[in-house]
Amino acid sequence: MTEVPRPRILVLANQKGGVGKTTTAINLGTALAAVGETVLVIDLDPQGNASTGLGVDRKARKISTYDVLLGESSLAEAIVATAVPRLCIAPSTLDLLGVELQIAGDKDRAFRLKRAIAELAPAERREQIPPFTYVLVDCPPSLNLLTINALAGADSVVVPLQCEFFALEGLSQLLSTVDQVKKTLNPRLTIHGIVLTMFDPRNNLATQVVADVRRFMGDKVYETVIPRNVRVSEAPSYGKPVLLYDLKCSGSQAYLKLATEVIQREKQLRAA
């Protein structure tokens, strides 16, 4: 039997809320699927906005990432298809709020997600789930045990950063957490890139923030910048990624460019 390549696992993390993290998870996943990748979004945020934004009704979330982290269900059992071809999601529920207390005393508490993803490949063959090439994990806006689980099982971290005055505040804390996880839990973990979001070219401060972040982080910052775009904001209320809601808008085109850039970086990483 031909060996199925392991998917690349990218975590979207930033402990600061409102930076476009979930929006990026939804739309980067959609854009990757649109260019031919097969993508699984894992919703690890108790708010479940990624699930809602991809059209999964709360009443339809019979099995969620809560059940997966508790070991009561497999990740394969939690996966549901979305309206986007080649894009699936493992949805979350508010139950995730209590998972940290429930597994805090377990020795393997930081590796629950890593194990669940590792068990996915045999299940794909057995249960006719398409083999995923990318897994995107949407984390809560905090550096808690859910985020640590994501980082412990990931290859790389994608950091959404809003183009605003406090953009760099907290970035050093996230980078420190990533470094600590790399030393103690996951030696292969890297920063895949920083994606600047909600950019308004009419705002001089936003332009200055872009320059500051590029100077501070260098080539870790993606060339693609996600603009502030009303269509991107409207799309989740219709349960759609912006690429389905309005393909031609500037936000959709930016996420398609970001997907191409992510794939290009992956090729460079594999060649290195």
Secondary structure by P-SEA (a helix, b strand, c coil): cccccccbbbbbcccccccaaaaaaaaaaaaaaaabbbbbbbbccccaaaaaaaccccccccccaaaaaacccccccccccccccccccccccccccccccccccccccccaaaaaaaaaaaaaaaaccccccbbbbbbcccccaaaaaaaaaccbbbbbbccccccccaaaaaaaaaaaaaacccccccccbbbbcccccccaaaaaaaaaaaaacccccccccccccccccccccccccccccccccaaaaaaaaaaaaaaaaaaaaaac
